[in-house]
Amino acid sequence: MLRKLKQRAQHLKTETFVLYLAARDPRTPWYAKLLVASIVAYAFSPIDLIPDFVPVVGYLDDLILVPLGIALAIKLVPNSVLDDCRKQAEKTINNPKPKSWVAGIIIMLIWLFLATFCIMWGYNTLRNK
């Protein structure tokens, strides 16, 4: 059973990389690119929507949300693009994964903006009581 779970996790990891490649393909529709980019950025991001240290609920996004997002994204990307990206992923799967400093900075800025907004909202709420 553990071996099967490891295989499933490896498959999801590979499909995430395939979607990363599909998001960069010009044949992928813009709405699929937007969804794929969001899912891949979230899957590769070290920051989770629900922190993992929260008991049980902390792993829900990793176990449910990411695989569901990947499944939806695969349905939105044309099959010909997915086939080409899977072939390309097979060639590069053993190489180090691409790193994007721009994507990392954008993700950090989004989280910083959301944290600032929440702090200001909480401060204003407490101040007005």
Steps between C-alpha positions, in 0.01 A plus 500: 500500500785739584663425165174584322473833684858584408426421135189721510697784657770467232230502230350822642844656514560409136157628394570828681819537297309412182249775582787743561621425148145524361455846652797617294369347177336752260235243400354500851192729536543804724244385759678165532834680531361714781369198691811292430733779607307545824501129581864445411608810693303384803628141472864614476457779755644444847206697641169317554151644517444296816827450693603135536543529877122536543385147597323305223371809317856613420548215255162536326634742240789267416286186492180632344525850350821456301402164340152635415655811347741287299214282375299807395799658328572179307144509365543862382829448314470350149609135476758572229671754728494257795651222286784725383562629852506146644765402244701809589458431873628142457819639345559756775356325808844403632639851455456766770162674491492851353505783749331830443605785725228719347226251592643466851506877549143534368377227739676666793352840408150353483541341845648822638206699360248255648674503840510882501133517404403257779705689759353836398146357496548349845651821637215713363240255632650499849553876502136574412360288786 
